[in-house]
Amino acid sequence: MSLRVCMVIYHYWPGPEGGTERQCRRLASALSRRGVACTVLTARTDRGAPARARDGEVRIARMPILEGVLRRPALGPGPGARAAGTASASRSPGRAARLAAAGVAWLNALGFQVAGALFLWRHAREFDVIHVHTSEWIAGWAVWVGRRIRRPVLCKGATTPALPPSTRRVPFGRIWDRVRIEAEFVALSDAMASGLKAAGVPDRRIRVIPNSVELPDLSGRREEAGRVLYVGNLTQNEWKAFDVLFDAWAKVHAAGTGARLHVLGGGDPAPWKRYLDERGCRASVVFEGFVRNPDEQYARAALLVLPSRQEGMSNALLEAQSWGIPAVVSNIPANRSVVDEGVNGLAVPVGEAEALASGILRLLGDAPLRIRLGQAARSRMEAGYSIDSVVEKTRKAYQALLRGPDGIPAGGRRP
């Protein structure tokens, strides 16, 4: 009998999309192609979006929230959503606007919680497992609902720390924070698994399954030696460390290599252009904006740079590695779980622009090293991060979750 899974994520295609959302969509589609019936439970953030739809073989059920009624831009409190970066990159709204946004976000979350609980209650017989794609408040809510409909919950860690606390924008947030620890967990790396254990999750309820990547055909790869790539949302300076990136790039520019930095990501580049003007390197940075399919950019890149202060497991890093592109990354645990220093990339101290610039210059000036690291990067993706590998590990996690000591599914017998 085939597995039936309800995946829970606040945002889903074709709405606002980050790494967590892309991973959910990729996994749901791949599982569906292998006979797992997948339904995605998500928020209806746009009144024009149908309440029920399909994404290929995947069913989509969108829950009504206030944001969708108002047709406002995404105000949260979608798990995985982050605030804008520093004052240099964005202008802070006034107190009244902040209070209004917080109120809408609170009502958004309440609407999702109520409508989602009713949906799962009515359709409980259609699902064997609830799979939540973030470990924030929504995981605790799913555990609470899962108890009542007798369905087990698998929670995927999406960031670090693995169990971030809820904000005031989430009703019952403290309750969900306490309850979520009862879920079964997927950690993206050993480092994330250690964080879950430190937070009180028993080792027996943690499985390490990384993010996945589609392996591209490398016949179209044409490296341009001075082409450096960065992929990330421009508003997320606090986590993505654009200040470190551009300070380092000023040093690369000053070295006279002729290299160009191509920045892929949504958001307003104007503040960062001024930042680069102040450092005298604006001419060698190209802001490409949001690129839905960055394959053409990967096909030409010589290296990727990722100076993040915080990550779960970077999709951009996996994608670049799958193209055989070496990376210079900050040595945070999430990046070090993918990149081994001197094997498939270079790892430098987090927050140190001088070290980041040195790593970039080293790879730009050593083509044989780039080739060797790039080949190792591709091999690593083939061995442990391909979508086929991740789908098989996920299926096994579902089966283990449903297998009780007497052969009865953990959430009760299937009707």
HUQUIKA-V852009 format. One line per field, one symbol per residue. phi: phi as a letter, one per 30 degrees, with the letter a starting at -180 (. if undefined). burial: 1 if it has 24 or more other ideal C-beta (glycine too) atoms within 12 Angstrom, else 0. A space follows every 10 residues. Layout:
# HUQUIKA-V852009
phi: ???
burial: ???
This chain:
# HUQUIKA-V852009
phi: .ddbbcccad caecdebbdd dddddddddd dddcjddcbc cbccdbdddd dbabbidcdb cccdbdeddd hdddciceej dbddddddca cddddddddd dddddddedd dddddddddd ddcedcbcbc cccacdeddd eddddeedch bdbcccdcab ddbdddcddc dieddddddd ddddbccdad dddddddddj ddedcbbcbd dcbddddddc dbdceccccb bldddcdecd idddedddde ddeddididb ccccldjdde ddddededci bddcbccdid bdbdeddddc ddacbbceda acaddddddd dddicdbcbd ddeddddccc eicblbcbed icdddddddd ddddcbdede dddddddddd dddbbddddd ddddeddddd dddddcidee cjddd
burial: 0011111111 1110111111 1111111111 1100011111 1111110010 0000100111 1111111100 0001111111 1111110110 0000000000 1111111111 1110111011 0011011111 1111111111 1111111011 1111111111 1111011011 1110011011 1111111111 1110110010 1000111111 1111110000 1011011111 1111111111 1111111111 1110001011 1111101010 1110110010 1101111100 1001101111 1111111111 1111111111 1111111111 1111111110 1001111111 0110111011 1111000011 0011111101 1101111111 1011101111 1100000011 10000
